[in-house]
Amino acid sequence: MDWLTGWLLGLHGLPLYALVGLIVFAEDALFVGFVFPGEIAAILGGVAASAGHANLAVMISVVVVAAIVGDTVGYEVGRHLGPRLLSTRALGRHRRRVDSARDLMARRGGTAVFLGRFVAFFRATMPALAGASRMPYPRFLAYNAAGGVTWGVAAVLVGELAGSSYAVVEKTFGRVTALVVLAAVLTVIAVWRVRRHRRDRRDRDTEVDRPSASEGG
């Protein structure tokens, strides 16, 4: 990975935009995120912009577009391959995490697509899971675009502000983002569990009342 980051930061202009965009795109479309997270490429793109190797606005645009288009391709792969995709060896090695992503998708739908953008593993798999679950594409696109813009702008700006300290910021950015998303997911789970408990208790109360009502009649 060190040779790749060194090579990327040594590029200028069009080759730099192309490589950053390709990595961000491939993370979601081709599951390259298992090998090299697109977040690192986006941050390094910001670092390169701070060094004058690229235009900051253009780099942000490249990362955002690549993220949204990559997710769209991932969605189409999931929609057409479906169960066959989930049974592949690459995903089979991460069965527990895939099941966690599927559970989040089942419970939160579009929100899962947005939140998945900020967690490396979910970022590589959530679009395909959305396609496999037959989420309507307009709904997917709305949450995909929101996540892509938010994540893309934040990642590049973090890299730009960090300058040459990209390695430290890369580590901090990933950890902070993971903590924020974890807190959000735990909150969602807690709310869901409370609502389910109340619903179950209501159902039990209803079942208890029914015999009494029939006996009174």
Secondary structure, 3 states (H helix, E strand, C coil): CHHHHHHHHCCCHHHHHHHHHHHHHHHHHCCHHHCCCHHHHHHHHHHHHHCCCCCHHHHHHHHHHHHHHHHHHHHHHHHHHCHHHHCCHHHHCCHHHHHHHHHHHHHHCHHHHHHHCCCHHHHHHHHHHHHHCCCCHHHHHHHHHHHHHHHHHHHHHHHHHHHHHHHHHHHHHHHHHHHHHHHHHHHHHHHHHHHHHHHHHHHHHHHHHHHHHHHHC
